[in-house]
Amino acid sequence: VGSIPKNFSAAGIINMLKDKVSKDTSILIPVSKIARDELTTGLNKLGAKVNAIPVYANTSISEDDYAPERDLVNKSKPDVFIFTSPSSFNSFIDVFNISSSWGYFEGTLVAAIGNSTKDEIEQNNIKVEVVPKIFTVEETVKDVINFFKRI
C-alpha cells in the first residue's frame, strides 16, 4: 500500500517515513542532475541507506526554438505567471532573454508551486504572491483563482 505525505515536499516525505525507516531500509530515489539533497540527507539521518541516482537532465531550449511563442507572450503580457519548479523559472528567464526579471514581472501575479520554487524566484527580487499549502499544480491554480476572488 502506498503512502502520500500530508505536505508535498521533501520534509513531508521525511516526516511520513520517520517511523517506518530503519538501518536495514534501502531507498532508491531517481532524481534530476540538479536535484537538491534535502530528501537524501533527511532519510540518511533517519538511518536509511539512500541512493539518489540522476536519471534525467533539466535542459533549456534554444531561444530560437520558441521565438513565435516568446513574441506572443511579450506582446500579450500575461497577468499571471505560474512556475512549477526552480528550473522552469530559470529556463523562462533564459529563453525569454530577460535581463531585468524584477521589471519584467512588475504588475503581474507570480505563483510558485512550492517553497523551493518561491525561494528561487524571490532571489531575483520578484515577489511571489501565491504558494499553495499542498504543492500541486491543481492547488496552485485554485489558490490563484482564490487570490483574484479576494481582490
PyRosetta script that sets phi, psi and omega in degrees:
from pyrosetta import init, pose_from_sequence

init()
pose = pose_from_sequence("VGSIPKNFSAAGIINMLKDKVSKDTSILIPVSKIARDELTTGLNKLGAKVNAIPVYANTSISEDDYAPERDLVNKSKPDVFIFTSPSSFNSFIDVFNISSSWGYFEGTLVAAIGNSTKDEIEQNNIKVEVVPKIFTVEETVKDVINFFKRI")
pose.set_psi(1, 131.0)
pose.set_omega(1, 180.0)
pose.set_phi(2, -79.7)
pose.set_psi(2, 165.7)
pose.set_omega(2, 178.0)
pose.set_phi(3, -129.2)
pose.set_psi(3, 149.2)
pose.set_omega(3, 176.7)
pose.set_phi(4, -123.9)
pose.set_psi(4, 126.4)
pose.set_omega(4, -179.4)
pose.set_phi(5, -69.2)
pose.set_psi(5, 151.5)
pose.set_omega(5, 176.6)
pose.set_phi(6, -68.2)
pose.set_psi(6, -33.8)
pose.set_omega(6, 179.4)
pose.set_phi(7, -112.1)
pose.set_psi(7, 119.8)
pose.set_omega(7, -176.3)
pose.set_phi(8, -80.1)
pose.set_psi(8, 74.6)
pose.set_omega(8, -179.1)
pose.set_phi(9, -158.7)
pose.set_psi(9, 172.5)
pose.set_omega(9, 176.2)
pose.set_phi(10, -58.5)
pose.set_psi(10, -43.5)
pose.set_omega(10, 179.6)
pose.set_phi(11, -61.3)
pose.set_psi(11, -37.8)
pose.set_omega(11, 178.7)
pose.set_phi(12, -64.9)
pose.set_psi(12, -40.5)
pose.set_omega(12, 178.4)
pose.set_phi(13, -67.4)
pose.set_psi(13, -44.0)
pose.set_omega(13, 179.3)
pose.set_phi(14, -60.8)
pose.set_psi(14, -46.0)
pose.set_omega(14, 179.6)
pose.set_phi(15, -61.8)
pose.set_psi(15, -40.6)
pose.set_omega(15, -179.7)
pose.set_phi(16, -64.8)
pose.set_psi(16, -34.6)
pose.set_omega(16, -175.2)
pose.set_phi(17, -94.3)
pose.set_psi(17, -4.4)
pose.set_omega(17, -171.8)
pose.set_phi(18, -57.4)
pose.set_psi(18, -31.6)
pose.set_omega(18, 179.6)
pose.set_phi(19, -96.6)
pose.set_psi(19, 1.3)
pose.set_omega(19, -176.3)
pose.set_phi(20, -111.9)
pose.set_psi(20, -11.6)
pose.set_omega(20, -175.3)
pose.set_phi(21, -98.1)
pose.set_psi(21, 137.1)
pose.set_omega(21, 175.8)
pose.set_phi(22, -132.6)
pose.set_psi(22, -178.0)
pose.set_omega(22, 179.2)
pose.set_phi(23, -65.8)
pose.set_psi(23, -19.1)
pose.set_omega(23, 179.0)
pose.set_phi(24, -89.3)
pose.set_psi(24, -3.9)
pose.set_omega(24, -177.1)
pose.set_phi(25, -80.9)
pose.set_psi(25, 126.2)
pose.set_omega(25, 177.3)
pose.set_phi(26, -112.5)
pose.set_psi(26, 126.5)
pose.set_omega(26, -175.6)
pose.set_phi(27, -125.2)
pose.set_psi(27, 132.2)
pose.set_omega(27, 173.9)
pose.set_phi(28, -109.0)
pose.set_psi(28, 128.5)
pose.set_omega(28, 178.0)
pose.set_phi(29, -121.6)
pose.set_psi(29, 105.9)
pose.set_omega(29, 172.9)
pose.set_phi(30, -71.3)
pose.set_psi(30, 127.5)
pose.set_omega(30, -175.0)
pose.set_phi(31, -133.6)
pose.set_psi(31, 171.5)
pose.set_omega(31, 172.2)
pose.set_phi(32, -83.4)
pose.set_psi(32, 165.5)
pose.set_omega(32, 179.7)
pose.set_phi(33, -63.8)
pose.set_psi(33, -21.8)
pose.set_omega(33, -178.2)
pose.set_phi(34, -108.5)
pose.set_psi(34, 18.6)
pose.set_omega(34, -178.0)
pose.set_phi(35, -62.8)
pose.set_psi(35, 142.9)
pose.set_omega(35, 173.3)
pose.set_phi(36, -75.1)
pose.set_psi(36, 162.6)
pose.set_omega(36, -175.5)
pose.set_phi(37, -103.8)
pose.set_psi(37, 14.8)
pose.set_omega(37, -177.2)
pose.set_phi(38, -57.7)
pose.set_psi(38, -44.8)
pose.set_omega(38, -179.3)
pose.set_phi(39, -67.4)
pose.set_psi(39, -47.5)
pose.set_omega(39, 179.5)
pose.set_phi(40, -58.9)
pose.set_psi(40, -48.2)
pose.set_omega(40, -179.4)
pose.set_phi(41, -62.0)
pose.set_psi(41, -45.1)
pose.set_omega(41, -179.3)
pose.set_phi(42, -63.3)
pose.set_psi(42, -41.3)
pose.set_omega(42, 178.6)
pose.set_phi(43, -70.2)
pose.set_psi(43, -35.7)
pose.set_omega(43, 175.0)
pose.set_phi(44, -61.5)
pose.set_psi(44, -40.5)
pose.set_omega(44, 179.3)
pose.set_phi(45, -64.2)
pose.set_psi(45, -27.1)
pose.set_omega(45, 177.0)
pose.set_phi(46, -78.7)
pose.set_psi(46, -8.6)
pose.set_omega(46, 177.8)
pose.set_phi(47, 107.6)
pose.set_psi(47, -5.9)
pose.set_omega(47, -178.0)
pose.set_phi(48, -72.7)
pose.set_psi(48, 154.2)
pose.set_omega(48, 171.8)
pose.set_phi(49, -95.0)
pose.set_psi(49, 110.0)
pose.set_omega(49, -171.8)
pose.set_phi(50, -113.3)
pose.set_psi(50, 131.7)
pose.set_omega(50, 171.6)
pose.set_phi(51, -117.4)
pose.set_psi(51, 114.8)
pose.set_omega(51, 174.5)
pose.set_phi(52, -101.8)
pose.set_psi(52, 115.1)
pose.set_omega(52, -175.2)
pose.set_phi(53, -114.5)
pose.set_psi(53, 121.2)
pose.set_omega(53, 176.1)
pose.set_phi(54, -65.6)
pose.set_psi(54, 123.3)
pose.set_omega(54, -179.8)
pose.set_phi(55, -118.1)
pose.set_psi(55, -6.2)
pose.set_omega(55, 175.7)
pose.set_phi(56, -154.3)
pose.set_psi(56, 160.6)
pose.set_omega(56, -179.9)
pose.set_phi(57, -116.5)
pose.set_psi(57, 137.1)
pose.set_omega(57, 173.4)
pose.set_phi(58, -85.1)
pose.set_psi(58, 113.6)
pose.set_omega(58, -178.7)
pose.set_phi(59, -120.3)
pose.set_psi(59, 146.6)
pose.set_omega(59, 176.6)
pose.set_phi(60, -86.7)
pose.set_psi(60, 154.0)
pose.set_omega(60, 175.1)
pose.set_phi(61, -93.9)
pose.set_psi(61, 166.2)
pose.set_omega(61, 178.3)
pose.set_phi(62, -74.2)
pose.set_psi(62, 143.5)
pose.set_omega(62, 174.8)
pose.set_phi(63, -52.9)
pose.set_psi(63, -39.8)
pose.set_omega(63, -175.9)
pose.set_phi(64, -68.4)
pose.set_psi(64, -25.5)
pose.set_omega(64, -179.1)
pose.set_phi(65, -64.4)
pose.set_psi(65, -26.2)
pose.set_omega(65, -176.4)
pose.set_phi(66, -125.5)
pose.set_psi(66, 31.5)
pose.set_omega(66, -178.7)
pose.set_phi(67, -56.5)
pose.set_psi(67, -46.9)
pose.set_omega(67, -179.6)
pose.set_phi(68, -62.9)
pose.set_psi(68, -41.3)
pose.set_omega(68, 179.3)
pose.set_phi(69, -66.4)
pose.set_psi(69, -40.5)
pose.set_omega(69, 178.8)
pose.set_phi(70, -62.4)
pose.set_psi(70, -44.5)
pose.set_omega(70, 180.0)
pose.set_phi(71, -63.0)
pose.set_psi(71, -41.4)
pose.set_omega(71, 178.6)
pose.set_phi(72, -62.0)
pose.set_psi(72, -46.1)
pose.set_omega(72, 179.7)
pose.set_phi(73, -63.8)
pose.set_psi(73, -43.1)
pose.set_omega(73, -179.3)
pose.set_phi(74, -65.4)
pose.set_psi(74, -35.2)
pose.set_omega(74, 178.7)
pose.set_phi(75, -74.6)
pose.set_psi(75, -40.4)
pose.set_omega(75, -175.3)
pose.set_phi(76, -84.5)
pose.set_psi(76, -20.5)
pose.set_omega(76, -179.9)
pose.set_phi(77, 44.0)
pose.set_psi(77, 87.8)
pose.set_omega(77, -179.8)
pose.set_phi(78, -56.7)
pose.set_psi(78, 151.4)
pose.set_omega(78, 176.0)
pose.set_phi(79, -84.4)
pose.set_psi(79, -24.9)
pose.set_omega(79, -175.2)
pose.set_phi(80, -132.4)
pose.set_psi(80, 136.6)
pose.set_omega(80, 172.6)
pose.set_phi(81, -121.6)
pose.set_psi(81, 127.3)
pose.set_omega(81, 177.0)
pose.set_phi(82, -116.1)
pose.set_psi(82, 119.7)
pose.set_omega(82, 178.8)
pose.set_phi(83, -109.2)
pose.set_psi(83, 132.8)
pose.set_omega(83, -174.5)
pose.set_phi(84, -103.2)
pose.set_psi(84, 0.2)
pose.set_omega(84, 176.4)
pose.set_phi(85, -169.0)
pose.set_psi(85, 159.9)
pose.set_omega(85, 172.8)
pose.set_phi(86, -58.1)
pose.set_psi(86, -36.4)
pose.set_omega(86, -180.0)
pose.set_phi(87, -64.3)
pose.set_psi(87, -39.4)
pose.set_omega(87, -179.3)
pose.set_phi(88, -66.3)
pose.set_psi(88, -37.5)
pose.set_omega(88, 176.9)
pose.set_phi(89, -64.5)
pose.set_psi(89, -50.9)
pose.set_omega(89, -177.9)
pose.set_phi(90, -63.4)
pose.set_psi(90, -38.0)
pose.set_omega(90, 177.9)
pose.set_phi(91, -66.4)
pose.set_psi(91, -39.1)
pose.set_omega(91, 177.5)
pose.set_phi(92, -60.1)
pose.set_psi(92, -45.7)
pose.set_omega(92, 178.7)
pose.set_phi(93, -58.8)
pose.set_psi(93, -43.5)
pose.set_omega(93, -179.6)
pose.set_phi(94, -68.2)
pose.set_psi(94, -51.4)
pose.set_omega(94, -175.9)
pose.set_phi(95, -63.9)
pose.set_psi(95, -36.9)
pose.set_omega(95, -179.0)
pose.set_phi(96, -89.0)
pose.set_psi(96, 3.2)
pose.set_omega(96, 174.8)
pose.set_phi(97, 51.0)
pose.set_psi(97, 50.0)
pose.set_omega(97, -176.2)
pose.set_phi(98, -89.8)
pose.set_psi(98, 116.3)
pose.set_omega(98, -178.5)
pose.set_phi(99, -89.6)
pose.set_psi(99, -32.2)
pose.set_omega(99, 177.8)
pose.set_phi(100, -119.2)
pose.set_psi(100, 88.9)
pose.set_omega(100, -176.3)
pose.set_phi(101, -63.1)
pose.set_psi(101, -36.6)
pose.set_omega(101, 179.0)
pose.set_phi(102, -59.4)
pose.set_psi(102, -47.6)
pose.set_omega(102, -179.4)
pose.set_phi(103, -65.1)
pose.set_psi(103, -38.1)
pose.set_omega(103, -177.9)
pose.set_phi(104, -64.1)
pose.set_psi(104, -39.2)
pose.set_omega(104, -175.6)
pose.set_phi(105, -94.0)
pose.set_psi(105, -0.1)
pose.set_omega(105, 180.0)
pose.set_phi(106, -59.7)
pose.set_psi(106, 132.3)
pose.set_omega(106, 178.3)
pose.set_phi(107, 82.4)
pose.set_psi(107, 8.7)
pose.set_omega(107, 178.4)
pose.set_phi(108, -116.7)
pose.set_psi(108, 164.6)
pose.set_omega(108, 173.3)
pose.set_phi(109, -95.5)
pose.set_psi(109, 125.4)
pose.set_omega(109, 178.0)
pose.set_phi(110, -111.4)
pose.set_psi(110, 127.2)
pose.set_omega(110, 179.0)
pose.set_phi(111, -119.6)
pose.set_psi(111, 146.0)
pose.set_omega(111, 178.7)
pose.set_phi(112, -128.1)
pose.set_psi(112, 139.8)
pose.set_omega(112, -176.9)
pose.set_phi(113, -67.6)
pose.set_psi(113, -23.1)
pose.set_omega(113, -178.0)
pose.set_phi(114, -162.9)
pose.set_psi(114, -179.4)
pose.set_omega(114, -174.6)
pose.set_phi(115, -67.8)
pose.set_psi(115, -36.1)
pose.set_omega(115, 178.7)
pose.set_phi(116, -63.0)
pose.set_psi(116, -42.6)
pose.set_omega(116, 178.9)
pose.set_phi(117, -66.1)
pose.set_psi(117, -44.8)
pose.set_omega(117, 177.6)
pose.set_phi(118, -56.9)
pose.set_psi(118, -47.7)
pose.set_omega(118, -179.0)
pose.set_phi(119, -59.3)
pose.set_psi(119, -43.4)
pose.set_omega(119, -179.9)
pose.set_phi(120, -63.2)
pose.set_psi(120, -44.1)
pose.set_omega(120, -179.8)
pose.set_phi(121, -64.7)
pose.set_psi(121, -45.3)
pose.set_omega(121, -176.9)
pose.set_phi(122, -69.3)
pose.set_psi(122, -20.2)
pose.set_omega(122, 173.6)
pose.set_phi(123, -66.1)
pose.set_psi(123, -16.0)
pose.set_omega(123, 178.2)
pose.set_phi(124, -101.6)
pose.set_psi(124, 21.5)
pose.set_omega(124, 177.7)
pose.set_phi(125, 59.5)
pose.set_psi(125, 36.5)
pose.set_omega(125, 176.6)
pose.set_phi(126, -113.0)
pose.set_psi(126, 129.2)
pose.set_omega(126, 179.9)
pose.set_phi(127, -80.7)
pose.set_psi(127, 127.4)
pose.set_omega(127, 175.3)
pose.set_phi(128, -97.3)
pose.set_psi(128, 118.9)
pose.set_omega(128, -176.6)
pose.set_phi(129, -90.5)
pose.set_psi(129, -26.3)
pose.set_omega(129, -174.0)
pose.set_phi(130, -129.6)
pose.set_psi(130, 123.8)
pose.set_omega(130, 170.1)
pose.set_phi(131, -139.0)
pose.set_psi(131, 116.2)
pose.set_omega(131, -177.0)
pose.set_phi(132, -71.1)
pose.set_psi(132, 159.9)
pose.set_omega(132, 175.8)
pose.set_phi(133, -74.5)
pose.set_psi(133, -31.9)
pose.set_omega(133, 175.6)
pose.set_phi(134, -106.6)
pose.set_psi(134, 119.2)
pose.set_omega(134, -169.8)
pose.set_phi(135, -81.2)
pose.set_psi(135, 70.6)
pose.set_omega(135, 175.3)
pose.set_phi(136, -130.2)
pose.set_psi(136, 159.8)
pose.set_omega(136, 177.3)
pose.set_phi(137, -61.4)
pose.set_psi(137, -43.7)
pose.set_omega(137, -178.8)
pose.set_phi(138, -57.3)
pose.set_psi(138, -46.4)
pose.set_omega(138, -179.6)
pose.set_phi(139, -68.7)
pose.set_psi(139, -34.3)
pose.set_omega(139, 177.6)
pose.set_phi(140, -63.0)
pose.set_psi(140, -46.2)
pose.set_omega(140, 179.1)
pose.set_phi(141, -62.5)
pose.set_psi(141, -43.5)
pose.set_omega(141, 177.7)
pose.set_phi(142, -58.3)
pose.set_psi(142, -42.8)
pose.set_omega(142, -179.0)
pose.set_phi(143, -69.2)
pose.set_psi(143, -33.1)
pose.set_omega(143, 175.1)
pose.set_phi(144, -64.3)
pose.set_psi(144, -46.0)
pose.set_omega(144, 178.7)
pose.set_phi(145, -60.1)
pose.set_psi(145, -45.5)
pose.set_omega(145, 179.1)
pose.set_phi(146, -64.2)
pose.set_psi(146, -34.1)
pose.set_omega(146, 176.1)
pose.set_phi(147, -57.8)
pose.set_psi(147, -46.6)
pose.set_omega(147, -178.6)
pose.set_phi(148, -72.4)
pose.set_psi(148, -28.6)
pose.set_omega(148, 176.2)
pose.set_phi(149, -66.9)
pose.set_psi(149, -30.9)
pose.set_omega(149, -177.6)
pose.set_phi(150, -77.2)
pose.set_psi(150, -23.0)
pose.set_omega(150, -176.5)
pose.set_phi(151, -100.6)
pose.dump_pdb("model.pdb")
